[in-house]
Amino acid sequence: MSSTTEQLPTPMQEIPEGATLGSAAREYLTRVRGGDVGSLPAIAGFVFLVVLFTILRPDNFATKLNWANLLNQSASVIFIAMGLVFVLLLGEIDLSAGYTAGVGAGTLAVLLTFKGWPWPAAFLAALVVGMVIGLLIGLLVAKLGIPSFVVTLSAFLALQGVLLTVIGTGGTVPVRDPFVLALMNDNLPPALGWVMWVVVVVGYALVEVLGMTRRRKAGLPTPSPLLPGLRIAVLAVVLGVVVYLFNLERAVNPAIKSLRGVPLIVPIAVVFVVVLSFLLKRTRFGQHVYAIGGNAEAARRAGINVDRVKIACFMISSTLAAFGGVLLASRANSVSPSTGGASTLLLAVGAAVIGGTSLFGGKGRIIDAIIGGLVIAVIQNGLPLITQRAEIQFIVTGLVLLLAASVDAISRRRAAATGR
């Protein structure tokens, strides 16, 4: 286990006790030079793209309505990417996530439209289908030792046939359930948006304070209170600006229908990020995931049940993919043979990698899926406003993914060279 502990998410241990903002900044720059860049390239790319598209198309891109559309466009990809983070942390891959989303969406649509099931039962069935797919993939990878690339590529092909079987020969199954449609089309009342802001900021502050308290009681070094205070302040300001802007009227014709409030998918995503991040950072299971990604053989010798962790990660990935499929159905109001196909999988993998999750395993966070998903969404949202040529949009997205993978590879080399 000693060879894998550097992979565990404990960045606060690198900050000396009583560190000031200046010393913390210098320590951070040292880590960046040593290859520990984290999500910095993705954040810088996001800011650059937003500024660029705002300058080029201020009347179309930098609008409240377009920002709400951007969040909805990226939601399904982000949720699929959250699940893929678990698999990528192991150094594995799941090429079937896109069509797992399609099969989950198809299951939901058929049960709602043709079988008359209530939405809770249909929703649960879609998630169970995703979980079973992940279980089967995990068993083949962990117990039989078949490379995940081969297993999930086979599943990618097979699940296309399963989706066609589920939705039948009709081609498209409509989704009319109000709850399902609300997931991607409704907004929080403005007052609830501010309630969400208070809950998130206060909750994050409590996590920071409790973390420092536990470290102090354990006799571990603790950073200056200025550092967590700065993080809390930044979160409060950024989230406050987001809530304020979304609470403004963004409808083209408010007399017909008013559009105000934070999109409903935002608090849903916040809940998932909190729960999944806690699972990875604060539980023994999460520590085992990072350990296996850092060195699977060392983790096995340390007594970690590697097979069980792998199976669980594939199940989590496929379940979240099925949830992403529900969001696809909600946004399109229907399910078709192309649901979850096309570039859905590639964009989800790209979101996780662009956000900072390593393809080599052992490094990544749930928030990476959010950051990377937003970068891809900005590209897909902004480029059509500049050019309608689809080939350029694919080329740019591919180059961004290649750049992210290159940064990851270079960072790992520098980290190995500096011993960090």
N, C-alpha and C positions, 0 to 999 in steps of 0.2 A: 504493500500500500504506500510505502514511502515514495515510490516513483510516480504515484498518481495524485498525491495530495496537492500538487501545484495546479491541478486542473479544477480543484474545488472552488466554488464561488465565494471566496473570502477576501475581497479587495480591501476591506477596512484594516486587515492585519498589516498591510504595507504602509499605513500611515502612522508615523510615530506619535507617541502620546503628547498631547498639548500642541499639536501641529497648528500653525496659523494658515491663513488662506495662501500666503506667499509660499510657505514651505510645501503646502499641499499641492500648489500649482507646479512647483519645481519637481516634486515627486511624480506627479502625473506626466509631465513632459519627459521625464526619465523613462517611465514605463512605455510611453509612446515610441520613443527612440529605440527602446529595446524590443519593439514588435507588438506590444500590448495596445493595439489601437481600438479594440472594441467596436462600437457603433459610430465612431467619429467620422470615418469616410462617408457612411450612409447619411448621417446628419448633415455633413457639409454638402453632399450632393443634393439632398432635399432642399436645403436653403438656396443653393445655387439655381436649381431648376425652377423653384418658385419665383425667385427674383427675375430670372430670364424670361419665363412665360408671362409674368406680370408686366414686364417692360414691353415685350413684343405684342401682347394681346391684353391690354389692361381692361378693355370693355367686355371681354368674353371670359377670360380666365379668372381674374381677381374679383369675383363677385360672390356674394353670400350664397346664391342659388347653386353656383358651380361648385363651391366648396362642399356643400351638402351632397351634391351628386357624386363628388369625388370620394367621399367617405362611403357612400353606398356602393359605388363601383368596386371599391377595394375590399369590402367587408368579407365576402365569401373567400377570396384568395387569402386574406389575412388569417381567417380561422383555419383553413386547410394548412397554411404555413405554420401556425402554432403547433399543430400536431406533428408536422414534419420535423420541427425542432427536436422533439424527443428522439426520433429515429436518427437524425443527423448527428446528434450528440454521441450516439453509439458508434459513429463511423459507418452507418448503414444508409440505405436509400429506400424510398417507397415510391415507385413509379406508378402505382395503381391508385394513388390518392384522388386523382381527378375523377376517374370513373367510379370509385367508391362513393364520391360525392353524388355522382349521377344516379347510382343505384339507390342510395339513401333517399334522394329527392323523388325518384320514381316510386319507391315504396310508399312514401308519404302521400304522393298525389293519387295513386291508385286506391289506397285505403280510404282517403277522404272523399274522392269523387265517385268511385264505383262501388265501394263497400259500405259507405256511409258511416265510417268510424268517427267517433269524436276526436278532435285534434290532439288531446293529450295522449290517447292510445296510439294514434297514427304517428305522432312525433316520437314517442318512445320506441315504437317498432322500427322507425328509420334509424335511430341511434343503435338499437340492438343489432340490426343488420350490419351496420358499420363495425360494431364491436366483434361480431362473428367473423367478418372478413379479416380483420386485424388478427384475431386469434388463429385463424388458419394460416395466414402468412407467417406469423410469429413461430408457430409450431414447425413449419417447414424450414425456416431459417435456423431456429435454435436447436431443434431436436435432430433434424436430418442433415444440417450443415450445408444446405444449398445456399449459394450466395444470394443476398437479398436482391441484387440487380436482376438475377434470373427469375426468382420467384415473383417479384412484383411486376416485371415485364410480362410474364405469363398472365398474371392477374389483370394487368392493364388490357390485354387482348381479350381475355375471357369475360371480364366484367362488361365490356361493350355488348357482348351477346346477352349477358344477363339483363342489362338495362333494356334491350329490345324485347326480351321475353317478358319483363315485368310490365312495361307500358303497352305491350301488344302492338298490333299492326296499324293501329289508328294514327300513329305518328306523334301526336301531341296530346298530353293529358292536361286539361285546365286545372288550376288551383284557385278556389273561390273562398276558402275558409278565412273569415275576417282576422282571426288571430295570426295565422301564418302570413297573410299579406301585410299585417301591421308591423312585422319584424323589420321589414326593409322600407316601409313606406310611411310610417307614422312618426310623430315627434313627441317629445315630452312637453307638457305644459311649461311655460317659461319659469314659473315658480319652482317646479320640480328640478329644472336645470340647475338652479342655484342651490337647492338641497343636495343634489349630486356633488356640486362643487365643494360644499362644506364637508360632506361625508368623506370625499376622497382626500381633501387636504388634511383634515383632522386625523383621519385614519393613517395617512402616511406619516404625519408628525408623531403619532403614538408609536408607530413601528420604529421610527428613528430613535425616539427617547428610550423605548424598552430595549432596543438593541444595545444602546450605549450603557444602560443600567446593567444589563446582563454581563456585558464585557467587563465592566468595572467590578462587579461582584466576583467575577471569575478571576480577577487579577490580571486581565489582559489589557494591552495598550488601548486607549480610547482617543479618538481625534478631538480636536477643539470643537466646542458646541457651535462655532461659527460655520463649520462645514455642513453639518446637517441642516442648520438654520438657513444657509444659502440654498440648499436643495429644496427645502420646503417653500421658501419664498419664490423660487423660480417656478415650481409646480403651481403654486397659487396664482401667480401672475399669468402664466401661459394658459392654464385651464380657465381662469376667470375671463380672459380675453375671448377664448373660444365660446364660452357660454354666452357672453354678452353679444357677440356677433350673431350667433345662431338664434338668439332671442329676438333679434330685429326682424322685421317683415322682409321676406325674400320672395314672395309670390309676384309673378308678373302682373296678375290682376287680382289684388286682394279682395275685391268685391265678390268675385266668384268663389274663391277658396283662399283662405289665409294659410300661409306657411310660416310658422314661428315655432321656435323651440329646438332643443338639441335633438338630432335624430335618435330614435329609440335604440338603434344598433350601438350607439356609443356607450351607454351605461352597461349594456350586455357585454360588450368587449372589455370594459373595465373590470367587471366581475370575473371574467375568464382569465384576464391577465393576472389579477390578484391571486386567484386560486391556484393557477398553474405555476406561477412564480413561487408561491409558498411551497408547492409540491416539490419543485426542483431545488430550492435554496434552503428550505428549513426542515426537510424530512430526510430520514435515512435512505429512502428510495431515491431521492434526488441525488444524494451524495454517491450512491452506487451507480447511477447513470453516468455522472461525470467521471467516476473512477474507471468504469468499463471503457468509456470513450478515450480516456487517457492511455490505458494499458489493460486490455481485456485479460491477458494471461496473469498479470500481477493481481488484478481484482479477483480472479478465480482462486489464486493461491491464498489470498487473504480471507477466503471463506464466503465471498459474495456469490449468490446463485445467479450466475450470468444468464443462463437460459431463461429463468423466470423474469428477470428484468427486461430482457429483449422482447419476450412475448408481451409483457405489459406495455412496453413502449409502442409496439406495433398496434396493439389494441387501442391505445390512446390516440395514436395518429389516425387510425381509420374511423374512430368514433367522432373525432373532431372534423374529419373530412365529410362524414355523413351530415354533421351539423352545417358545415359549409354548403352542402347540397341543398339543405332546407332553405338556406338564405338565397341560393340561386333560384329555387322555385318561387320564393317570395318576391324576388325582384322581377322575374320574368312573368309571374302569374301563371306559369305553366311549366311542364317538363316535356322535353323532346329528346330524340336519340342523341342530340349533340350536347345535352346538359352534362357538364363536367368534362367535356372533351375539348377539342381544339387546343388552345394554349393554356388551359386552366392549370394543369399540373406544372408546366414549365414556369408559369408566373408564380405559383406557390413556392416551388423550390427556389426560384430566383429571389422571392421576397425574404425567405429565411437567410439565404447566403448574402444577399446585398445588405441586410440588416446587421450582419456580423457573425452569424453562426457558421462554424467551420465545416467544410465538407470532409475534413479529416477526422472529425470527432473530438469530443472533450471540451469544446469551447462554444458557448452560445447561451442565449437567454430568450425567454418568451417575448420580451419587448422587442427583440430583433425582428420578429415577424411583423410587428406593427410598423416599425420604422421602414423596413424594406418594402412592405406592402404599400405604404404611402409613397415611397419613391417611385415604384412601378406605376401606381395610380396617377401620379403627377405626369409621368411620361405619356401614359396612354390618354390622359385627359388633355394635356397641353399640346402634344404634337399634332393631333387632328385639327387644332385651331390654326396651325401654321401651314401644314401640308396635309392633303388628303391621300397622299401616296402611301399605301399600306406597307410597301416594301421598306420604306424609310423607317416607319415605326417599328417594324420587326428588327431591322438592323440596329437601331439605336438601343432597343431593349436588350438585344443579345450582347452588344458591346458593353453595356452597363454591367450585365451579369458576368461577363468575362473579366472586366476590370475588378469587380468585387472578389472573384475567385483568385485573381492575381494578387490582390492586396492580402488576401488570407494566406496564400502560399509564401509571399515575401515576409509577412509578419511572423509566420512560424519559423522561417529560416533565421530571422534576426533574433527571435526569442531563444532559439536553440544555440545560436552563436554567443549570446550574452548570458546564457544560463538562467533566464528568467522563466 
